[in-house]
Amino acid sequence: MVLDKTIPHIGEFTKIPLNLFFVLGFIIIRWNPIEKPKWLQFLFVSTLLFNLVFGVVCMFAYLVFKSLDTSIEKTAYIIYSTFAGNSLMKLACCFFNLKKLHQGLKNLEKYYPRTVKERADYRLDEHLKAIQKYNCYLTIYHFGVTSMFNLFPLIESIVLYYRNEESSFLYLLPFPIFYFHNEKSSLGYLIAYINQCAASYSASCLFLGSDLLLITCVHLINMNFKYLAKTIREFKPTGNLSDFKKLKGFIIYHNDILRTVELIDDTFNISILLNYLGTVTIICLIGFQLVAGTNFLDLVKFLSFLISVLTHVYFISTFGTEMMGLSSDIGDAFMHHPWYDGHIQYQRALTLPIRRSQKPAHLNAFQFFIISMETFKSLVSISYQFFTMIKTSYVEE
């Protein structure tokens, strides 16, 4: 086999999610030791920590020094808090499970194709193109939604001012945050607006980076399952004891990929659970806002945000379902390759990998339920039930 120096590095798969973390100063893994300058990382981390501490304190201070008068204001505050809290928990999941995440990524790098033939057999270019497309579209859409939340209040303030509907500039801000300076002055408003935009984009990077890294890892795992099943089906035993060496390689490869699934699941299972719970909460609250009545700009923002959150859960569920099917296919590959041409001891040894593949590899929501399209359908159904209950209670009141 000829070594192909043009093979895309595995870092091309994880480029977008890892760069989203790096923008905040976090380097999840260094594929290249001199890839990122440390001084830039320190600057980004310092900015994030300042926004984090300042934002959390000011959001809680809003409840003390300000008032949420209407149901729409209260539900909006809960939606913002849920999203911010979810983003921070995703960072915590990656941080506290960094060693497991590193090991999982190193396992995937271990079996990454390095030759011309492996590149074709793995269908590497097809898989790389697919995951880059998914990551790119999700990133553009999610940051587009974040930009709506950031820009709409400023646009509304400018429009109302030049229409002379207000005698003075309203100084509307994107999110309900209390400031210890006068944000109704020109300079104070500029500082507050920049701070809120930076905080919202930081939260979006955390939220998006974690989900895209999970999807990318599962996509790479699925690529390995496909390749392993293909290789097993194409293997033709010779009837000699030398077949055991090939079988041993299959079993080690299979066990390593299953171990990688466990490492990735341990890293992200709490994050996945929060995704599902947060999505149920957001669907119900946004539905309530639609029933209670809200202005057009808020309607556009929250509906776009709802689509973004649902899309994340949908992709995680889709990739999780695909992984279950592909891991089960390993057993089918062992049963349908020409095993009958192998040595009698080789045939007897096949029962172990077949039995192991009968329990599909899967993602968990912190051991509460298995991630699949069935759970996604249940999520939508449960959310709708809660929404109708909230709607009925609100109408009766």
Secondary structure as UniProt FT lines:
FT   TURN            5..6
FT   HELIX           10..12
FT   HELIX           15..23
FT   TURN            24..25
FT   TURN            33..34
FT   HELIX           38..65
FT   HELIX           71..96
FT   HELIX           98..110
FT   HELIX           116..121
FT   TURN            122..123
FT   HELIX           124..162
FT   TURN            163..164
FT   TURN            183..184
FT   HELIX           186..234
FT   TURN            241..242
FT   HELIX           243..292
FT   HELIX           296..336
FT   HELIX           339..341
FT   HELIX           344..349
FT   HELIX           351..357
FT   TURN            366..367
FT   HELIX           373..396
//
